[in-house]
């Protein structure tokens, strides 16, 4: 093996190692992005459910008022 071939081989090996490090960082970043996206949607769903639970009594009162039922049904 000539010195030039050896130099090219060593350069290729170092570039492959550097490329591997970059690809691992990209993969880690993609995983964290996916985890954060799942967390984001879980929070959105939980807040939506909480808002539904918080507003449900008011909606029940309005439906009772507009459906013509008495106050007795509202207080249940």
TIVOSE-549633 format. One record per atom (N, C-alpha, C, O, CB): residue in three letters; x, y, z; residue number from 1. Coordinates in nm, 4 decimals, always signed. Atoms other than C-alpha are relative to their C-alpha. Glycine has a CB too. Example, Ala and Ser with C-alpha at 12.3 -4.5 7.8 and 13.67 -1.06 7.14 Angstrom:
% residues 2
   residu         px         py         pz   num
      ALA    +0.0890    -0.1190    +0.0000     1
      ALA    +1.2300    -0.4500    +0.7800     1
      ALA    +0.0900    +0.1200    +0.0000     1
      ALA    +0.1936    +0.1181    +0.0665     1
      ALA    -0.0992    +0.0027    +0.1246     1
      SER    -0.0820    -0.1190    -0.0060     2
      SER    +1.3670    -0.1060    +0.7140     2
      SER    -0.0770    +0.1090    +0.0730     2
      SER    -0.0261    +0.2198    +0.0899     2
      SER    +0.0414    +0.0462    -0.1415     2
% end
This chain:
% residues 76
   residu         px         py         pz   num
      UNK    +0.0869    -0.1166    +0.0000     1
      UNK    +0.0000    +0.0000    +0.0000     1
      UNK    +0.0918    +0.1232    +0.0000     1
      UNK    +0.1839    +0.1359    +0.0807     1
      UNK    -0.0990    -0.0004    +0.1248     1
      UNK    -0.0815    -0.1208    +0.0105     2
      UNK    +0.1443    +0.3307    -0.1019     2
      UNK    -0.0426    +0.0992    +0.1074     2
      UNK    -0.1525    +0.0880    +0.1618     2
      UNK    -0.0124    +0.0634    -0.1410     2
      UNK    +0.0361    -0.1017    -0.1000     3
      UNK    +0.1502    +0.6274    +0.1362     3
      UNK    -0.1238    +0.0812    -0.0396     3
      UNK    -0.2023    +0.1216    +0.0462     3
      UNK    +0.1172    +0.0944    +0.0217     3
      UNK    +0.1179    -0.0759    +0.0450     4
      UNK    -0.1079    +0.8076    -0.0786     4
      UNK    -0.1281    -0.0806    +0.0218     4
      UNK    -0.2299    -0.0262    +0.0645     4
      UNK    +0.0137    +0.0381    -0.1494     4
      UNK    +0.1163    +0.0853    -0.0220     5
      UNK    -0.3463    +0.5129    -0.0641     5
      UNK    -0.0330    -0.0091    +0.1484     5
      UNK    -0.1496    -0.0068    +0.1878     5
      UNK    +0.0245    -0.1399    -0.0573     5
      UNK    +0.0206    +0.0078    -0.1448     6
      UNK    -0.2956    +0.4858    +0.3105     6
      UNK    -0.0637    +0.1298    +0.0526     6
      UNK    -0.1530    +0.1272    +0.1373     6
      UNK    +0.1347    -0.0271    +0.0723     6
      UNK    +0.0558    -0.1297    -0.0416     7
      UNK    -0.3673    +0.8570    +0.3526     7
      UNK    -0.1472    +0.0112    -0.0394     7
      UNK    -0.2293    +0.0590    +0.0389     7
      UNK    +0.0805    +0.1161    -0.0627     7
      UNK    +0.1392    -0.0036    +0.0462     8
      UNK    -0.6870    +0.8278    +0.1460     8
      UNK    -0.0861    -0.0924    +0.0863     8
      UNK    -0.1986    -0.0573    +0.1220     8
      UNK    -0.0093    -0.0413    -0.1495     8
      UNK    +0.0738    +0.0945    -0.0836     9
      UNK    -0.7941    +0.5232    +0.3493     9
      UNK    -0.0249    +0.0559    +0.1395     9
      UNK    -0.1354    +0.0437    +0.1924     9
      UNK    +0.0755    -0.1319    +0.0098     9
      UNK    +0.0160    -0.0599    -0.1328    10
      UNK    -0.7329    +0.7003    +0.6816    10
      UNK    -0.0982    +0.1161    -0.0034    10
      UNK    -0.1775    +0.1336    +0.0890    10
      UNK    +0.1349    +0.0476    +0.0539    10
      UNK    +0.0939    -0.1120    +0.0121    11
      UNK    -0.9197    +1.0080    +0.5591    11
      UNK    -0.1434    -0.0515    -0.0142    11
      UNK    -0.2362    +0.0038    +0.0449    11
      UNK    +0.0372    +0.0891    -0.1210    11
      UNK    +0.1326    +0.0594    +0.0173    12
      UNK    -1.2126    +0.7920    +0.4496    12
      UNK    -0.0520    -0.0553    +0.1323    12
      UNK    -0.1695    -0.0391    +0.1653    12
      UNK    +0.0041    -0.1113    -0.1062    12
      UNK    +0.0402    +0.0547    -0.1295    13
      UNK    -1.2171    +0.6170    +0.7865    13
      UNK    -0.0400    +0.1115    +0.0963    13
      UNK    -0.1399    +0.0984    +0.1670    13
      UNK    +0.1137    -0.0837    +0.0604    13
      UNK    +0.0342    -0.1100    -0.0900    14
      UNK    -1.2160    +0.9469    +0.9768    14
      UNK    -0.1309    +0.0666    -0.0424    14
      UNK    -0.2106    +0.1064    +0.0426    14
      UNK    +0.1134    +0.1036    +0.0035    14
      UNK    +0.1262    -0.0570    +0.0477    15
      UNK    -1.4955    +1.0829    +0.7554    15
      UNK    -0.1179    -0.0921    +0.0346    15
      UNK    -0.2261    -0.0443    +0.0687    15
      UNK    +0.0061    +0.0238    -0.1527    15
      UNK    +0.1061    +0.0945    -0.0349    16
      UNK    -1.6984    +0.7656    +0.8161    16
      UNK    -0.0330    +0.0097    +0.1488    16
      UNK    -0.1501    +0.0044    +0.1864    16
      UNK    +0.0416    -0.1444    -0.0365    16
      UNK    +0.0241    -0.0147    -0.1444    17
      UNK    -1.6538    +0.8043    +1.1944    17
      UNK    -0.0753    +0.1293    +0.0292    17
      UNK    -0.1689    +0.1309    +0.1091    17
      UNK    +0.1333    -0.0024    +0.0781    17
      UNK    +0.0667    -0.1285    -0.0200    18
      UNK    -1.7545    +1.1698    +1.1789    18
      UNK    -0.1453    -0.0071    -0.0468    18
      UNK    -0.2351    +0.0459    +0.0185    18
      UNK    +0.0747    +0.1120    -0.0748    18
      UNK    +0.1347    +0.0170    +0.0531    19
      UNK    -2.0563    +1.0798    +0.9657    19
      UNK    -0.0856    -0.0816    +0.0962    19
      UNK    -0.2032    -0.0510    +0.1157    19
      UNK    +0.0045    -0.0674    -0.1377    19
      UNK    +0.0723    +0.0833    -0.0952    20
      UNK    -2.1566    +0.8123    +1.2167    20
      UNK    -0.0415    +0.0803    +0.1226    20
      UNK    -0.1530    +0.0646    +0.1724    20
      UNK    +0.0855    -0.1194    +0.0417    20
      UNK    +0.0325    -0.0847    -0.1159    21
      UNK    -2.1416    +1.0632    +1.5039    21
      UNK    -0.1155    +0.0935    -0.0347    21
      UNK    -0.2078    +0.1109    +0.0450    21
      UNK    +0.1244    +0.0820    +0.0451    21
      UNK    +0.1060    -0.0922    +0.0420    22
      UNK    -2.3579    +1.3084    +1.3095    22
      UNK    -0.1322    -0.0732    -0.0146    22
      UNK    -0.2364    -0.0222    +0.0266    22
      UNK    +0.0370    +0.0684    -0.1322    22
      UNK    +0.1236    +0.0766    +0.0174    23
      UNK    -2.6103    +1.0383    +1.2186    23
      UNK    -0.0598    -0.0413    +0.1337    23
      UNK    -0.1820    -0.0413    +0.1487    23
      UNK    +0.0260    -0.1235    -0.0853    23
      UNK    +0.0511    +0.0354    -0.1328    24
      UNK    -2.6383    +0.9266    +1.5821    24
      UNK    -0.0652    +0.1203    +0.0668    24
      UNK    -0.1682    +0.1064    +0.1328    24
      UNK    +0.1132    -0.0545    +0.0886    24
      UNK    +0.0602    -0.1214    -0.0565    25
      UNK    -2.7043    +1.2865    +1.6885    25
      UNK    -0.1334    +0.0296    -0.0658    25
      UNK    -0.2282    +0.0702    +0.0014    25
      UNK    +0.0943    +0.1200    -0.0162    25
      UNK    +0.1263    -0.0237    +0.0704    26
      UNK    -2.9724    +1.3199    +1.4210    26
      UNK    -0.1072    -0.0979    +0.0469    26
      UNK    -0.2233    -0.0608    +0.0640    26
      UNK    +0.0200    -0.0121    -0.1524    26
      UNK    +0.0952    +0.1005    -0.0465    27
      UNK    -3.1346    +0.9965    +1.5351    27
      UNK    -0.0499    +0.0327    +0.1406    27
      UNK    -0.1691    +0.0202    +0.1687    27
      UNK    +0.0642    -0.1392    -0.0022    27
      UNK    +0.0377    -0.0377    -0.1363    28
      UNK    -3.1321    +1.1086    +1.8999    28
      UNK    -0.0943    +0.1196    -0.0021    28
      UNK    -0.1922    +0.1245    +0.0723    28
      UNK    +0.1251    +0.0322    +0.0841    28
      UNK    +0.0852    -0.1183    +0.0111    29
      UNK    -3.2808    +1.4422    +1.8010    29
      UNK    -0.1392    -0.0370    -0.0505    29
      UNK    -0.2393    +0.0163    -0.0026    29
      UNK    +0.0639    +0.1032    -0.0933    29
      UNK    +0.1303    +0.0433    +0.0525    30
      UNK    -3.5562    +1.2711    +1.6016    30
      UNK    -0.0800    -0.0727    +0.1077    30
      UNK    -0.2013    -0.0540    +0.1176    30
      UNK    +0.0186    -0.0916    -0.1230    30
      UNK    +0.0702    +0.0697    -0.1079    31
      UNK    -3.6407    +1.0468    +1.8972    31
      UNK    -0.0565    +0.0984    +0.1008    31
      UNK    -0.1727    +0.0877    +0.1399    31
      UNK    +0.0934    -0.0986    +0.0700    31
      UNK    +0.0477    -0.0988    -0.0973    32
      UNK    -3.6628    +1.3404    +2.1378    32
      UNK    -0.1124    +0.0837    -0.0591    32
      UNK    -0.2067    +0.1198    +0.0115    32
      UNK    +0.1151    +0.0910    +0.0457    32
      UNK    +0.1070    -0.0747    +0.0649    33
      UNK    -3.8730    +1.5297    +1.8855    33
      UNK    -0.1300    -0.0778    +0.0017    33
      UNK    -0.2367    -0.0213    +0.0255    33
      UNK    +0.0382    +0.0342    -0.1430    33
      UNK    +0.1182    +0.0852    -0.0022    34
      UNK    -4.1121    +1.2358    +1.8640    34
      UNK    -0.0587    -0.0065    +0.1401    34
      UNK    -0.1805    +0.0010    +0.1568    34
      UNK    +0.0341    -0.1407    -0.0498    34
      UNK    +0.0475    +0.0044    -0.1388    35
      UNK    -4.1322    +1.2110    +2.2443    35
      UNK    -0.0676    +0.1313    +0.0367    35
      UNK    -0.1732    +0.1312    +0.1000    35
      UNK    +0.1166    -0.0290    +0.0971    35
      UNK    +0.0584    -0.1301    -0.0300    36
      UNK    -4.1987    +1.5832    +2.2721    36
      UNK    -0.1343    +0.0182    -0.0720    36
      UNK    -0.2275    +0.0766    -0.0167    36
      UNK    +0.0972    +0.1120    -0.0396    36
      UNK    +0.1258    -0.0110    +0.0732    37
      UNK    -4.4677    +1.5626    +2.0050    37
      UNK    -0.1090    -0.0831    +0.0669    37
      UNK    -0.2225    -0.0371    +0.0787    37
      UNK    +0.0187    -0.0444    -0.1456    37
      UNK    +0.0977    +0.0809    -0.0731    38
      UNK    -4.6421    +1.2781    +2.1884    38
      UNK    -0.0414    +0.0701    +0.1290    38
      UNK    -0.1597    +0.0732    +0.1630    38
      UNK    +0.0576    -0.1396    +0.0312    38
      UNK    +0.0316    -0.0724    -0.1232    39
      UNK    -4.6187    +1.4763    +2.5117    39
      UNK    -0.0900    +0.1191    -0.0269    39
      UNK    -0.1828    +0.1462    +0.0492    39
      UNK    +0.1275    +0.0462    +0.0685    39
      UNK    +0.0817    -0.1155    +0.0386    40
      UNK    -4.7629    +1.7815    +2.3385    40
      UNK    -0.1450    -0.0418    -0.0202    40
      UNK    -0.2362    +0.0231    +0.0310    40
      UNK    +0.0551    +0.0651    -0.1286    40
      UNK    +0.1365    +0.0436    +0.0273    41
      UNK    -5.0661    +1.5877    +2.2167    41
      UNK    -0.0678    -0.0552    +0.1238    41
      UNK    -0.1887    -0.0392    +0.1403    41
      UNK    -0.0006    -0.1041    -0.1091    41
      UNK    +0.0578    +0.0484    -0.1253    42
      UNK    -5.1167    +1.4199    +2.5523    42
      UNK    -0.0479    +0.1173    +0.0845    42
      UNK    -0.1565    +0.1125    +0.1422    42
      UNK    +0.1025    -0.0844    +0.0786    42
      UNK    +0.0393    -0.1194    -0.0758    43
      UNK    -5.1228    +1.7622    +2.7199    43
      UNK    -0.1238    +0.0639    -0.0620    43
      UNK    -0.2149    +0.1041    +0.0105    43
      UNK    +0.1158    +0.1022    +0.0051    43
      UNK    +0.1168    -0.0581    +0.0678    44
      UNK    -5.3683    +1.8942    +2.4586    44
      UNK    -0.1257    -0.0809    +0.0327    44
      UNK    -0.2304    -0.0238    +0.0632    44
      UNK    +0.0224    +0.0049    -0.1538    44
      UNK    +0.1159    +0.0849    -0.0272    45
      UNK    -5.5994    +1.5962    +2.5121    45
      UNK    -0.0435    +0.0130    +0.1455    45
      UNK    -0.1630    +0.0202    +0.1742    45
      UNK    +0.0317    -0.1467    -0.0328    45
      UNK    +0.0348    -0.0130    -0.1417    46
      UNK    -5.5810    +1.6253    +2.8917    46
      UNK    -0.0654    +0.1346    +0.0307    46
      UNK    -0.1621    +0.1409    +0.1066    46
      UNK    +0.1244    -0.0176    +0.0861    46
      UNK    +0.0620    -0.1308    -0.0212    47
      UNK    -5.6558    +1.9978    +2.8850    47
      UNK    -0.1401    +0.0041    -0.0603    47
      UNK    -0.2304    +0.0647    -0.0026    47
      UNK    +0.0870    +0.1111    -0.0607    47
      UNK    +0.1334    +0.0041    +0.0615    48
      UNK    -5.9482    +1.9346    +2.6489    48
      UNK    -0.0976    -0.0754    +0.0901    48
      UNK    -0.2107    -0.0312    +0.1101    48
      UNK    +0.0061    -0.0665    -0.1398    48
      UNK    +0.0856    +0.0768    -0.0900    49
      UNK    -6.0883    +1.6703    +2.8825    49
      UNK    -0.0306    +0.0811    +0.1258    49
      UNK    -0.1442    +0.0812    +0.1733    49
      UNK    +0.0667    -0.1341    +0.0373    49
      UNK    +0.0221    -0.0835    -0.1177    50
      UNK    -6.0409    +1.9036    +3.1801    50
      UNK    -0.0965    +0.1135    -0.0279    50
      UNK    -0.1805    +0.1463    +0.0558    50
      UNK    +0.1309    +0.0559    +0.0496    50
      UNK    +0.0927    -0.1073    +0.0367    51
      UNK    -6.2182    +2.1843    +2.9982    51
      UNK    -0.1416    -0.0547    -0.0138    51
      UNK    -0.2379    +0.0107    +0.0264    51
      UNK    +0.0442    +0.0677    -0.1315    51
      UNK    +0.1318    +0.0627    +0.0131    52
      UNK    -6.5042    +1.9489    +2.9154    52
      UNK    -0.0613    -0.0251    +0.1372    52
      UNK    -0.1791    +0.0037    +0.1588    52
      UNK    +0.0104    -0.1321    -0.0787    52
      UNK    +0.0503    +0.0282    -0.1346    53
      UNK    -6.5377    +1.8427    +3.2790    53
      UNK    -0.0378    +0.1300    +0.0705    53
      UNK    -0.1377    +0.1350    +0.1424    53
      UNK    +0.1054    -0.0773    +0.0825    53
      UNK    +0.0271    -0.1270    -0.0669    54
      UNK    -6.5231    +2.2049    +3.3962    54
      UNK    -0.1244    +0.0692    -0.0542    54
      UNK    -0.1960    +0.1356    +0.0207    54
      UNK    +0.1190    +0.0920    -0.0137    54
      UNK    +0.1110    -0.0727    +0.0604    55
      UNK    -6.7846    +2.3318    +3.1532    55
      UNK    -0.1288    -0.0821    -0.0048    55
      UNK    -0.2351    -0.0272    -0.0337    55
      UNK    +0.0376    +0.0436    -0.1394    55
      UNK    +0.1173    +0.0876    +0.0086    56
      UNK    -7.0235    +2.0340    +3.1670    56
      UNK    -0.1171    +0.0453    +0.0867    56
      UNK    -0.2301    +0.0422    +0.0380    56
      UNK    +0.0387    -0.1394    +0.0390    56
      UNK    +0.1161    -0.0448    -0.0794    57
      UNK    -7.2373    +2.1663    +3.4589    57
      UNK    -0.0712    +0.1204    -0.0616    57
      UNK    -0.1938    +0.1296    -0.0557    57
      UNK    +0.0444    +0.0349    +0.1412    57
      UNK    +0.0621    -0.1171    +0.0620    58
      UNK    -7.2952    +2.4951    +3.2769    58
      UNK    -0.0790    -0.0392    -0.1243    58
      UNK    -0.1866    +0.0149    -0.1498    58
      UNK    +0.1064    +0.1042    -0.0360    58
      UNK    +0.0714    +0.0479    +0.1184    59
      UNK    -7.3930    +2.3159    +2.9587    59
      UNK    -0.1267    -0.0728    +0.0421    59
      UNK    -0.2309    -0.0575    -0.0215    59
      UNK    +0.0899    -0.0927    -0.0850    59
      UNK    +0.1193    +0.0684    -0.0501    60
      UNK    -7.6312    +2.0964    +3.1565    60
      UNK    -0.1062    +0.1001    +0.0456    60
      UNK    -0.2251    +0.0797    +0.0213    60
      UNK    +0.0369    -0.0936    +0.1156    60
      UNK    +0.0950    -0.1022    -0.0415    61
      UNK    -7.7900    +2.4063    +3.3093    61
      UNK    -0.0656    +0.0660    -0.1205    61
      UNK    -0.1870    +0.0861    -0.1220    61
      UNK    +0.0693    +0.1050    +0.0862    61
      UNK    +0.0565    -0.0639    +0.1186    62
      UNK    -7.8331    +2.5695    +2.9703    62
      UNK    -0.0960    -0.0927    -0.0731    62
      UNK    -0.2015    -0.0486    -0.1188    62
      UNK    +0.1110    +0.0441    -0.0941    62
      UNK    +0.0918    +0.0926    +0.0681    63
      UNK    -7.9866    +2.2588    +2.8176    63
      UNK    -0.1271    -0.0187    +0.0807    63
      UNK    -0.2353    -0.0333    +0.0239    63
      UNK    +0.0675    -0.1362    -0.0237    63
      UNK    +0.1203    +0.0132    -0.0835    64
      UNK    -8.2220    +2.2272    +3.1130    64
      UNK    -0.0885    +0.1229    -0.0140    64
      UNK    -0.2109    +0.1109    -0.0197    64
      UNK    +0.0383    -0.0210    +0.1480    64
      UNK    +0.0776    -0.1238    +0.0131    65
      UNK    -8.3281    +2.5905    +3.0803    65
      UNK    -0.0712    +0.0048    -0.1349    65
      UNK    -0.1898    +0.0367    -0.1423    65
      UNK    +0.0913    +0.1233    +0.0162    65
      UNK    +0.0587    -0.0108    +0.1339    66
      UNK    -8.3844    +2.5740    +2.7050    66
      UNK    -0.0890    -0.1177    -0.0363    66
      UNK    -0.1646    -0.1098    -0.1332    66
      UNK    +0.1089    +0.0129    -0.1022    66
      UNK    +0.0881    +0.1123    +0.0315    67
      UNK    -8.5542    +2.2351    +2.7125    67
      UNK    -0.1321    +0.0092    +0.0751    67
      UNK    -0.2233    -0.0697    +0.0500    67
      UNK    +0.0689    -0.1316    +0.0328    67
      UNK    +0.1248    -0.0245    -0.0673    68
      UNK    -8.8221    +2.3629    +2.9453    68
      UNK    -0.0153    -0.0757    +0.1303    68
      UNK    -0.1228    -0.0716    +0.1902    68
      UNK    -0.1109    -0.0338    -0.0894    68
      UNK    +0.0110    +0.0698    -0.1280    69
      UNK    -8.7479    +2.1503    +3.2489    69
      UNK    +0.0137    +0.1020    +0.1128    69
      UNK    +0.0651    +0.2121    +0.0931    69
      UNK    +0.1083    -0.1121    +0.0127    69
      UNK    -0.0002    -0.0910    -0.1140    70
      UNK    -8.7794    +2.3057    +3.5904    70
      UNK    +0.1337    +0.0091    +0.0681    70
      UNK    +0.2289    -0.0594    +0.0306    70
      UNK    -0.1023    -0.0421    +0.0989    70
      UNK    -0.1220    -0.0201    -0.0768    71
      UNK    -8.5166    +2.4200    +3.8360    71
      UNK    +0.0347    -0.1247    +0.0814    71
      UNK    +0.1499    -0.1430    +0.1208    71
      UNK    -0.0148    +0.1211    +0.0924    71
      UNK    -0.0251    +0.1210    -0.0766    72
      UNK    -8.5549    +2.0897    +4.0188    72
      UNK    +0.0999    -0.0904    -0.0736    72
      UNK    +0.1858    -0.1535    -0.0121    72
      UNK    -0.1320    -0.0752    +0.0260    72
      UNK    -0.0910    +0.0820    +0.0797    73
      UNK    -8.3776    +1.9130    +3.7330    73
      UNK    +0.1403    +0.0605    -0.0052    73
      UNK    +0.2395    -0.0114    -0.0168    73
      UNK    -0.0547    -0.0170    -0.1415    73
      UNK    -0.1305    -0.0666    +0.0049    74
      UNK    -8.1001    +2.1698    +3.7314    74
      UNK    +0.0797    -0.0277    +0.1265    74
      UNK    +0.2015    -0.0450    +0.1221    74
      UNK    -0.0174    +0.1512    -0.0191    74
      UNK    -0.0682    +0.0156    -0.1280    75
      UNK    -8.0222    +2.1224    +4.0982    75
      UNK    +0.0430    -0.1431    +0.0275    75
      UNK    +0.1140    -0.1664    +0.1253    75
      UNK    -0.0887    +0.0474    +0.1107    75
      UNK    -0.0372    +0.1400    -0.0205    76
      UNK    -7.9804    +1.7454    +4.0672    76
      UNK    +0.1456    -0.0234    -0.0220    76
      UNK    +0.1927    -0.1363    -0.0086    76
      UNK    -0.0783    -0.0891    -0.0902    76
% end
